[in-house]
Amino acid sequence: VRYYMDNGQPYTTATYSGVMQQLRAHEEITYLEAIPRTLSLGSVTLRVLPLPAHVGSNLNDHSVGLVLEFGEFRGFLSGDSERSELSHFLQAGVVPDATVLKAPHHGSSSGFTEAFLEASRPEVVVVSVGRENTYGHPDARALAAYARHADQVLRTDVHGGVTVEGSRDGSYKVILGGADADSKGATAGERVLLSGVEAALAEPATTASVARISIAVVADAPGNDHQNLNGEYAVLSNGSDSPIDLSGWRLCDLARHCYVFPSGSGLAPGGRLVLHTGRGGDDEARLFWGASSAIWNNDGDTATLFDRNGRVIAQHAY
């Protein structure tokens, strides 16, 4: 580490005290105040955004905001910013068209506004979040909002490591798979999802279509969802001209309830398959999860389709 930057607000936690102790022990590290400035990292620049003038009790709304720029490629990173600071950035006129948005505050319910998303126009939203965290992040409403505005919504608790490689012309590719990803390319087991050019041609964000499979979910069954389990279902559609073998693939919700497709399951070219939550007799057009209670949340959820190697093939947030 050559430079360290924070918002200049001392804190009382043991973690903060430990960080300050380490900084004092490493005199070679230069402290940078988080004032509006531009840092040059070769052909990449980091713009430090102006902090709100008033420091309230919620230091999330005094997070250091950064815009990473490489030609036409832009990444927006604002730490744990919540609505107040996001509104401040908007009023200051410093929110760019973002190729990649790192979701503020781990995708919390207070970490987004429609106005901010309309201004930033992200193509990719990445939610950095621990699996089964006690905070309930990410929030289903935030995920639904990201899906309305972005071509892709990715989560580290679902997809593992997420690497976005950007080019000067604004194009990019997204690589999923593990913490050992580096800038040289995908390691074994990683999957390149969409380049920037392909993303521009993709179907609307509410129906992900990697590998030409799209997902839709009917979550609100007529009557009581738990008493009408087959009234909620997921629909998989094959938009390609080739059959797709689903044997051993998994469809999971945010709570990590997963259905494993039995051997011989498949999607014909242009075909569709309905997966009901309850019990019934499987056939070529319909499968039954066999669950004893409802799976899909009525107020928002994410359906993720994994292939037999654990790679994400398609995703639908609503």
N, C-alpha and C positions, 0 to 999 in steps of 0.2 A: 504494500500500500504506500503510495507516495503522497496522496492528499486525502484529507478528511473534511467532510462538510456536514453541518447539521443546522437546525433552525435557530441556534443561539439561545435556546431556552433550557436552563438547568432543570434537572429533575431529581427526584429523591429515591428512585428505585435502586436496588442492588445491581441490576443490569447496567443502568446508566453509570453508576459509580465505577463499575468494573471496566467499562469502555474508557472512561476518563483516565483511570489508572494506567491502562495499557497505552493510551496516547502519550501520557507523561513519560512512560518508560521508553518510548520510541521517538527520540528527538528528530529523526530523519523524516517523520511524517509532518507535512505542512497542513495547518488548519486553514480552511477557506470559509469565510463567512458567506452565508446563503443570501447574497444580494444579487439583483439582476446583473448577470454577466454572461459572457460566452467563453466557453473553454474549448480549445482546439486540441483534438486528438488525431493528428494527421489529417486525413481527408474527412474525418467525422467531427462534428461539433456538438457540444452540449450547451443548450441555452438554459440558464437558471432563471426560473420565473419569479416575479415579485411576490413576496409573502404578504398576507393581509397585515394592515397596519396595527389592528387591534389583536392582542393575544388574549384569548379567553381561557376558560378552564379546560376546554376540549382541545388538546394539542394535536389531535388528528387534523383539525382544521388549520394547523400551522405547519403542515408537512412540506418538505422541500419538493418543489415541482420541477421536472426536467423535460425538455424536448430534445430528443436525439435526431440529428439531421445528417443524411448522407445523400447528397443530390436531391432527388425528388422523394426519397424514402424518409419517412418521419415516424418516430416512436414517441408516444406520450406516456410519461411515468410520473405519477403524483403521490406515491406513497399511500398513506391512509386518509387522504383527503375525503371529506364528506361534503354535504350539499353547500355549506357556507363557503368553503374554500373554492369549490368548483364554480360557484356563482361569481366569486371574486376574480377567478381567472377569466371568466367570460367578460366581466365588466372591464377588465384590464386589456382585453383584446389580444390575449396571448395564446388562445387555443387554436392550434393549426388543424388542417385536414390531416388526420393521423392514419398512416398505413396500419400501424399497430398500436393498440391501446392496452396497457397493462391495467386491468380493472382496478379502480381505486378501492382501497380498504377491503381487498379480498372478495369483491363482489357482494358487499353488505347491502342491506336495504337502504342505508343512508349514503351509499357511495356512488350514486348516480342521479342525474336528472335528465329529463327528456331534452331540455334546452342544451345541456352540455353534449349529449350524444348527437343531437342535430348539428351542432357546431363542429364537433371533432370528426364526424363522419368516418368512424374507424372501419377498415376493411377486415381486420382481425382483432378480436378481443381475447386476451389471455388472462385467465383468473388464476392467480397464484394462491393456493389454498391447501391446507392439510386435510388428509382424508379423515372423515368422521370427527372433525374438530368440534369442540364444545361450544363454539360461538354460533353454530348453525350457518356458517358461510359455505357456499354463496347463497344468497337469497333468491328464491324462485322468481320474484318480480324483477330483480335485476337481470337474471338470466334471460327472461322473456324480453326485456327492453334491449339487451345486447343483441338478441337474435333478430329483432325488428330492424336494427340499424347496421349490423355487420354481416359480412359474408360467412365468417367462421367464428364460432365461440369455442374456445378450448380451455380445459381445466387441468391443472397439475394433479389433482386428486383422482381424476379419471384417466388422463392421457399420459401421466408421467412427465418426464422432461419435455419442454416445448422449445424448439429452436426456430427462430425466424431469420432467414438469411436474405438481406435486402440488397438491391442493386441501385446504382445511381439513377436509373430511369424510373425508379419507383416500383418496379416489379419485385417479386419476392417468392420464396418458397418456404413452406412450413414443414418441419421435420419433427416427428414424435418419437419418443422412445428412450427413457432412461436418463440418468444423470450424466452419462459419459459422452453425450453429444458434444461435438465441437464444430468450429467454423469450417473445417475441411470437408464436411459432408456427413451423410448418414452412416451410422455404424450398423452392424448386423442387427436386425430386428426392428429398425426404425422404418418409418414409412413417410415418404414425401406425399403430402396431401394435395395441395393446390399451388400452382405458381400464381403470380400476380395476374398474368394474362388470363389464365383459366378461371380465376376467382371472379373476374369481371363478367364472365360468361355463365357463371353458375346460376342455378335456380335460386329463388328467394331464400333468405336466411332461415325462414321458419321451416323449411324442408331441406335438410342437408342432403347432398347428392354426390358424395364421393363414391367412385366406382359405379356411378349411375344407379345406385340404390337410394331411394328416398323413403323417409319415414313420416307417418302421420299418426297422431294419437287422438282417440275419442275417449276423454277421461271421465266425463260426467255422465254416468249411466242414468237412464230413467229411474226415478224413485230412489230408494236407498242403495248406494253403490255396493255396500257389503252384502246386500240381499239380491242384487242383480249383477253378479260378477261378469257374466257374459255380455252385459250391456256396455262395458268398457273394453276397449281393444286397441291394438296397434296394427297399423297397415304398412306392410313393406311392398314397395313397387320397384320393378326392374325396368329402368329406362333404356337399357341397352338392347342390342340385337343378339346377344348371347345368353344362354342359360347360366344361372349362378347356383352352385351347390352350397347350401347353407348348413350342411352336416357339421355339428360340433360348434357352430357359431353361437354367440350369446347376445341377448338383448337385455339391457339393464336399465333400471331407473336410478335416480339420484341416491336413493337409500341403499343401493347395491343389491336390490332384489334382481336376480338374473334368471332368465329362461334359456335353457340350452336346447338348441334345435336338434331333433333326433336325426339319426342317420337316414339318408334318403330325402331329407327336406330340400326343397329348391324353389327357385323362381324361374319360370319360363321367360323367354324374350318378351318384353312388354307386359309381363304378367304381374299379378299382385297376390299377396298372401295376408290373411287376417289372423292375428293372434289374439284370441279371447282370453280374459283373465281366469275364468272359471273352468269347469270340467265339461267334457264332451268327447265326441268321436273325431279324431283327426282325419282329414282327407287332404287332397292336393291343394285345396283353396283355403282351408281353415285348420288352425291348430289351437290347442287349448292348454293354457299354462298350468291349470290344476291347482291354483292358489285358493286358500281358504278365506282370504280377505282382499279388499281392493288394493291394487298396485299403484295406479297412476293418480297423483294428487290433482284435485280439481283446480286448485289455485296456482298451478304451475309446476312443471317438472321437466326433466330432460331424458329422452330415450337415446341410448347409445348402443350401436351395433358393433360388436367385436368379431373378428374372424377367429378361426381355430388357433391362430398363433397369438391372439391377444391384441392384434392391431385394430385401431379404430377405423371402421369403414364408413359409417354414416352416423349422423347425430341430428336430433330434432329437439329444440327447446321451445316450450310454449308458456 
